[in-house]
Amino acid sequence: MDYREIVERRRTLKIETFKSLADLGFDGPWITPYQITSNSLKGPVLVALHWLDESSILDERTALQHLGFCRVFGSMSSLMLLLRRVHLSRSDIYVTQTFHLVPKSRSEQVASSATRRSFDEVTRFELEGREVIALGAVAGRECARHKIEHIAVCHPSRRDEKNAAEIGDAITALGFY
């Protein structure tokens, strides 16, 4: 399945109570907006839980349209730290997520059935034949469920050097540095 087909799968994914990128006026030619700047076809794939919540998207729209991420969020500061550590840039990696819809708030729990469905319908196709690093327990569980070879590491929301080192070591173990 090619990239364009996976984008279409993401666009047709509907799960009640969650909004799509199109619902928020943020649809584009990507599977996730992270890929505005992190869409390497050869670099390691980092799989997170989900992109952002509704209010963050609305509050940070300008930065997000340009970069696909917002530097002020914890997970992005950890990601920037780890990339410096392994001498890579955002364009050297591919970032995606387990859940391709938008929760209402940062603290909203996404039911495992919704996460599984999103991964089944979209994410697993992105990961085929790639070097995968699962960021956090949910991404690791979904990769394991699909027997996708991966390195499981901490979620990047912990903003410290230890977190960056753990993810950086995984990138190095895959031969990217």
FENLINMO-V636351 format. One line per field, one symbol per residue. ss: DSSP state (a for helix, b for strand, c for the rest). phi: phi as a letter, one per 30 degrees, with the letter a starting at -180 (. if undefined). A space follows every 10 residues. Layout:
ss=???
phi=???
This chain:
ss=ccaaaaaaaa aaccccccbc caaacccccc ccaaaaccbc ccccbbbbbb cccaaaaaac aaaaaaaccc cccaaaaaaa aaaaacccca aacbbbbbbc cbcccccccc caaaaaaaaa aaaaaaaccc cbbbbcaaaa aaaaaccccb bbbccccccc aaaaaaaaaa aaacccc
phi=.deeddeddd dddbbeiccc ddecibdadb dbeeddbbbd dcddccccda dbcedddddc edddddciab eddedddddd dddddchbce ddbbcbbdcc ccddbedddc eddddedddd dbeedddeic dccccjdddd ddddechdda ccbdddddca dddedddddd ddddjca
